[in-house]
C-alpha cells in the first residue's frame, strides 16, 4: 500500500545509492523499526545491502521490547533469521564498545521515539554518537516521525546538574523533534564531534500527528502499546515518581491513573472544573497486576484521547496533581 509519508528506512531501501555499496554496517533497532509492510529494518536492509550488515544493537526493553520493567537490563542475543549478533545497549553498558565498533564502517540508527524527553531511546542514540565519535565511525540516522508532530512543545527544561539517562540534555519534556533532528541538535550543542548523516523522510510535515500517517503502531516498549499512549505520556510519566499509579500493570498504562482511597467520582468532578481540551475522562476502578499497588483496588480516572491535536498532557497532569493533593 502506497503511503504519503515515507520513513527514512523506506527512502533508503528505494535509493540504495544513498549508502556506499561496500562497507560493513551496524544497525540500532527494535521491533518497532518497521516499514509500511511491517518488515523489520534489519530484514529490509539485509535485502537492500546483501552481506553488509554485520551487527545489530538494541535499546532499552530489548530487541523485541520484551523487558517490562524500567530498570531491567537486557542481555546480548542473536537475530536468528539473519544469524546476526544483537548487542544490548541497556546492559552492563549503555553505549557500543570500541570492540563492537572497530569492524564497522557505518552505524545506522532506526528507532521509533515517542516524543518525550524521558524516553531513553534519544539518550541511547546520544551514547552511540559519543562512542562513534571516539571510534571514528560515522552515524546515519534513518529518520522517523515524532508521533506528537513537530509543532507543540511542553514542560520545563532540565535543571543543570540533574542530567541522567532519562534526560541528558536541556530539551523540553515534549520536545517536538524527530530522532534525526535530535541527533543533529545534540551533536552540535554538546559538541560531541560525531560524523552524523541523515536519511530524511519524504512527505512528512510538522503538522502530521501519528493518525495522519495511516500506519500501524508497533509498540516500541511494553508500556506504550498504542499511539494514544504517546499523547498522554509527557505528563503522565511524572506519576512514576509519585504515590499514584500511572497504570502500569494494566492494559492501559499512562491512560489510566489512581490510587487506593481515591473516590473516582469526586476526582472526576474536580478535573472537570479544570477542563482540558482534547481529553475526555471517565471514572474508573482498577486493580494493577504488578508495579505500584499490585493486587489492590484503585480509584481513579481513564483518559480518552478525543482530539490529539489539542492534547497538552503535561498541563493536564499538573491539574490532576492539584485535584488529588
N, C-alpha and C positions, 0 to 999 in steps of 0.2 A: 504494500500500500504506500503510495507516494505521500509524503508529509511536507508541509510548508517549511518547517524548520529542520535543517539537517545538523546533527551534532558533529563535533569535531571528528569523532570516530568515523562517521559515515562520509564526511568530506575527505578524510584521508584514504579510506578504502576505495573511493572512486577516483582519487587523484594520487596514485602511488608515487608519482614523481616528486611529491612534496617531501619525501624522505629518500635518502640515498638507497640505491638498490643493493648495496653491500653494507654491512655493518651489523654488529651484534646489539640486540635490543633487550632492554629490561622493561617491564610494564607493571605499574602500580594500579591495582583494580580491586573490585569485589563483585558480588553477584548483581549489583545494580548497574554495573558498567556494561550496558547492553545497547544494541542498535534497535531500529524500529521493528525488526523481526524478532526481538528478544534474544538475539545471539550474543554470547559473551564476547567482550572486546578481545580477549586472548584468542578465541577461535577466529574472529573476523581478521585479526592482524596476522595470525599464523597462515591463513589462506592468502592474504594480500602480499605478505612478505615471507615466502617459504624459507624455512631454515634459519631465519634471522632472530626469532625470539629465543632468548637464552635462559631467562629467569623471570619469575613473577614475584610481586610483592603484594602483601595485603595490609590494610589499615586496621584500626580498632574493630573488634567484633569478629574478625576473621574473614577469610575469602568468601565464605558462604553466609556471612553475617549471622553465624550460629551462636556466638557468645552473647548471652543475655545481659549479664550484669556489667556495670560500667568499668569496674576495676579488674575484671577477669582477663588475664593475658592469653594470647593465642600462641600455639606452637607452630614451628615450621611444618610444612606439609608438601604434598605433591599433587599437581593437577594431572590426574591420570590420563584423560583423553589425549593430552599432548606430551605426557611424560616430562613435565617441566617442574622444577622445584618452586615452591611457594614460600618465600621468606617473610615471616611475620614482622611487621614494624610496630607491633604492640605486644612486645615480649620483654626479654631482658634488655632490648634496645628499642629506641624509638626512631632510629634512622638506619638507612643501609650502612653496612660496614664497608670499609675500604676494600676488604677482600671480595665482598659481593659486587662491588662496582668495578674492580680492576679489569675484568674481562668484558666490560660493556662499552660500546661506543656512543650509546644514547639511552637515556631513561625516559620512557613515556609515562605520563600520568593521566589516567582517565577515571575520575571519581565523581560521583553524584553528590554534591553538597546539598544542605537543606536551608542555607541562607542565614544561619545563626552562628555568632562568634564562638560559642562554647562547644560546637560540634567539632570533633577533633580532626576531621579529615583535612581541614585547612592547615592545621599545625603539623600533621604528618607530612604534608606537602612542603611546608617550610623546612622541616628537618631534612627532607630529601634535597632541597635546594642547597642547604648548607653542606651536606655530605658530598654532593656532586661538585660543588664549588671547590672543595678540598681535593677531590679526586680528578678534577679537570674533565668531568663528563658532562656534556650538555644535557639539558632537560627540555622535553617538549610536552606542553600541556594540550591535551585533546579537550577542547572546551565543551562545557555542558551548561544548560540554563540554570540560573538561580530560580527555584520553583516559586519564590515570592516575587519575582520580577526584579527590575533594576531601577526602580524609581523611589521607593519608600525606604527610609532608614528609621530605626527606633532605638531608644535606650542610650545609656551613657557610654563613654569611653572607659577603658581600664585605668584605674588609679595607678600611677607609677609605683613600682615596687611590688605589685600584686600579679605580675605575669605568671602564667603556669601553662600546662598542656591543654587547658580549656580556655586559653586566652593569652597569647604570647606576643600580642602587638595591640596598639591602640586603635581598634576599629569598633564601631557601634555594635550593640547586641544583634540587631537586624541590620546587616551591612549593605545589602543591595548590590552585591558584586558577584560575578561568576568566578569560577576557580582560576581561569586564566588571568582575569583582572586582578585577583588577589595575589597570584604569583608575581606578576609584574610589579604591583604595588609593594609587596613585602620585600622583594629582591632589591628594589630601589631604596625604600625608606629605611630598611635595616642594613643596607649596604652589604648584602650577602655576597655579591660578586659572582653569582651563578650565570651561566650562559643559558638564558631562558628563551625558548622558542614556543610559538603558539600555532596550533591548527584551529582557526576560529570556526564558529558555527556559521551556517548560511541561513539567512531568513529570520533570525531571532531579532526581536525588538524589545526594548527595555520595558515596554508596557505588557509584555507577554507574561501572564501567570501560568502555572502548570496546566490548568484545564484547557487553555487556548492551544496547547501543543498537540492535543488529541493523542497522547501517548499513555501507555500503561505505566503505572507507578510500581516500580520494583523496590521493596524496602531496602535502603542502604544500611539499616541496622534494625534490630528486632523491635525497638520501641518507636519507630517511625513507619508504621505499617501502611499509612495512607497519605496521599498528598495533603489532605486536610490537616493532618498532624503538623505539617511544616508551618502552617499558618498560625497555630496556637503555641507552637514550641518556643518562640522568642521570649514570651512572658512566662508560660507555664513551667519552663525548665527551672525557673527560680525556686519553685516549690521543692526541688530536690534537697535544698539545704534547710528546709523548714519543717515544722511539725504538722504538715498537711500532706496527704497522699496526692501525688501527681498522676495517679492512675497506673503506675507500674504494677504488674501482677493482675491486670485486667486486659480485656480485648481492645480497650481504647485508651492506651497510655497518652497522657497530656491532654486528652479531650474530655476527661472526667477528673474531678478533684473533690477532696473532702477529708473528713476525719471522724473517728468515733466521738459522739457527743454533739456534733453539729446537727441542727434542725434544718433540713433541706428547704422547707417552705419559708422559714424566716430568712435564710441566706438568699434565696431567690428574690424575695421581696426587696431586700437591701440592694442586691445587684441591679434590679430593675430601676431603682431610683438613680442609679449611675449608668444608665443605658449607654451601651457602646454599639455603634453601627457595625453591621456585617456578621455579628454573632447572635445566636439565639440560645438561651439556656433553658434547661428543664430540671425539675427536682429529681433526685436520684439517691438510692441507697445501694451500696455495692460492698463486696467482700473480696479484697485482694487475695490472690492465692500465694503471693510471695512479696518480698520487699516490705515497705512500711505497712504496719497494721495487718500483716498477713493473718487471714482467718478471722478478722474482726469486721463487724458490720460498720460501715462508714456512712455518714450522711453527707451529701454534697450536691453538686450540680454536674450536668453533662453539657458540653459546649457543642453547638452545631454551626459549622461554617456555612452561612447562607449567601453572603456576598463577599468573596475573598478579597476583592479589590478594596474593600472598606475596612477590613480587619486590622486592628492595631493591638496585638495581643499583649505587648509589654504594658501598655496603659491599662488594658483590661485586668491584667494580673495585679497591678497596683490597686485597682478598685476592689478586687477580690480581697486583698490583704486588709484594706480599710474596713471591709464588711465583716471580716471574721475576727478582727482584733479590736 
